Amino acid sequence: MGVDLNFWRYREGVYLDNGAVYQMACCENEHIDGLDLLPVEDILRETAAVFQDWDRLDPFSYEKNGRSAFQISAAAQAVRFDCYCMEPADMRRFSSLMAKFGCPLYDPQLGVRFDKIAAFFTGEAGEYAAQGKQELSRLLPGLEVDTWVGTWEESARLAKTLPCIQYHGTIHRAKTLTKATSFLQFGRAWANRPCQCKTAQLAQEDTARQILGELLCKSIQRVVEDARAKTYYA
């Protein structure tokens, strides 16, 4: 069973429905106003360099060990890699390769493009929104991170209107344990990771902020690690 990974670049100031762009540009090879023209020959040369340890059958077809293979469909505005029996680590190389040309990954299997993330920090976690945004930007390079601070009800209502990757960070203090929880939704897949400490450790206000900030960042690190294992984003 094959997996296709797709890439294009929007013109400055343009953002369209990613699912529609995928269908028209990557599947039907139609021209779309709002997409940049891509340097196809440069992309083919870069692919050959990145996969120099593979057997190149022609500029658009590669295989390895008689088992793994991929084919390239390169149009003026979009590039599609159809992958067969490839290791996930090899498939993530396409994301790194195309990032050099300003083209984020669109994965139709998940129904999401890896270019933007909406980060919601609710309740007490809102006090650490700037720290959380910095950590997300560090761990997910190439993704534009927009943050919102508010109540859970507000974030849930707004999240329904946004088709991009979403992060939700919360901090819950109970009598004995305090949890910082990070939830990451990327299309049809998700990951969830809590980190906890003893609530008694938060008795001193000056150290409580440091502990909670570190706790939230640790949960972000763990949820991103889990998410990466489920995607072909590099």
N, C-alpha and C positions, 0 to 999 in steps of 0.2 A: 504494500500500500504506500502510495507516494504522499509527500507533504510539500506544499508549495509555499515559498517565502517571497514576498513582494516588496518592491521599493519604488518610490517616486519622490519628487521634490516639488513643493508648492512654490509658486511665485510669491514674492514678498507681499504681505497684506491679504493673501488668499487662503481660505481654509474651507474645504468642501466635505461632503459626506464620504467618509473613507470607504465604506462598504460599496457605495455606488462607483467611486473611482476605481476600486479593485475590479469590479465586474466589467466596467467599460474599458479601462486602460490596460489591465493585466490579463483579462480573459478574452476580450473582444478586439483588443488592439485599436481602439477608437481614440481619436484626438480629443483632448479635453482642454478647453480654455481655462487657464489658471494653473496649469502644470508647466514646469520648466522643461526645456529640452535637455537631455542627458548626454554626456560625452561617452557614447557607447563604446567606441574603440578603446578609450582609456580604461573603461570598466572591464572590458574583455582582457586587456593586458594585465590589469591588476589581479583579476581572477586567475589567470595563468600563473602569475608569480606566487600568489597565496597557495594555490593547489599544485605547485610544481612537483610534489611527490605523488601526484595522481597521473594516470594515463590519459592524455588528451587525445580523443578520437578525432575531433575537429574543434574549431574555436568555440563551439556551443555545447559540446558533449564531453563528459569526463567519467571515468570509472576507476575503481581500485579493487584489486584482488579478485576480480571477476564477480564481485558481489555488490559493493556499494557503487552508486552512480548518481549523477545529476545532469540536468539539461538546462540550458539558459535560453530564455525567450527575451530578446532585447529589442524593444521598440524605441521610438524616438523619445518617449516621455516616461517609460516605465521598464523596469527589469524584473523578470520573474525567474526564480530558481526552483525547478521541480526536482525534489530529492527522493531517492529510492534506497532504502536499507542503509542509510547513513547514520553514523554515530552522532548524538546530540552535540558533542564538542565540535565536530566538523561543521555541523549546520550553523552553529553560532558564529563561525568564521565569516559567513555571509553578512551578518549584521555589522561586524567590525569593518569588513571590506567596504560596504556601501556607506558607512558613516563617513568615510573619507570624501565622499561625493555629496554629503549633506542629505542623504536619503535614509530616513528611519525605516525600521522594519514594520511591515503590516503582515500580521499572521491571520489568515482567514479561518484557520482552525479554531482560533480563540475569538476572532472577530474584533481585534483591537490593533491599533497602531501605537508603536512605542515612541511617542514624541511628546506627550503631555501627561502630567499627573496632577490631579486635584487633591490637595492634602487638607483634610478636615481635622481640626483639633478641638475636641469638645470638653466642656467642664474645666477642671483644673489643668488638663493637658494644654489648654489654650495659653497658659503662662509660658509654655516651652515651645511655642509654635516656631519662633525664629530658629531655635536650636534644632528642632525636628526638620525644618526645611533644609537647613544646611547639611544635615546628615543624609537626607534623601537625595539631595543634589550630588553629594560626594559618592554615594553608592550607586546612583543611576545616572551616570553622565550622559548628556545628550537629551535628557528629558527636561522640558520646561516645567518647573514646579510652581503652582499657584496655591496659596494657602487661604483658608477660611477658619475663623474662630467663632464659636457660638455654641448653642445647645445641640443636643443630639437630634431633637425634632427638626431644627433648622437645617442641620447638615443632611439629614435623611431626605428632606424635601428638595433641597438643592441638588443632591446627588442624582436624583431621578432625571434631571434635565441635562446631565453632562455625560457624553458618550466615551470620555477618555478614561485612562487608568485612574483609580481612586484609592486614596489612603485614608484611613480613619484611626486617629490616636486618642486613647482615653486613659485616664488615671482614676482608679477607684480605691478609696481608703475604707477599709473595714477595721474592726476592732483589733484584730491580731495581725492581719496581712494587708499590704497595699500592693495593687497590681497596676502596671502600665501595660496596656494591650495595643498592639498594632495589627490592623486588618488591611490587607491589600487585595483589591479587586481588579483583575486585568482581563476584560472581556468575559468569557465564560469560565474562567478559572479564578481561584482565590487562594490566599494563605492567611493564617491567623497565628499570632505569637504573643503570649503574655510573658512578662517578667515580673517578679515579685520580691518584696523585702518585708521585714517585720515592721509593722507600724510604729513600734516603740523606737525604731531607729530615727524616726522623723520628729522626735520631741523637740529638738533644737532647730529653730527656724533657719539659722545660718547654714547648717549642714543639710537640712531637709531639701532645699532647692537643688543643691549639688547632687544629692542621692536620686531625687526624682528625675532630674535631667538626664543623668547617666542611665537610669532605669529605662526611660523612654527610648533613648538612643540605642540601648542594647536590644530592646524589642524590635526597633526598626531594622537593625542589622540582621536579626534572626528571620524576620518576615521577608526581607528582601532576598536573603540567601535561599529560603524555601521557594520563593517565587521564581528566582532565576533557574532553579532546578526543573521547573515546569514549563519553561519558555526557551525560545531560540534567540532571545535578546542577549547581546554581549556588551 
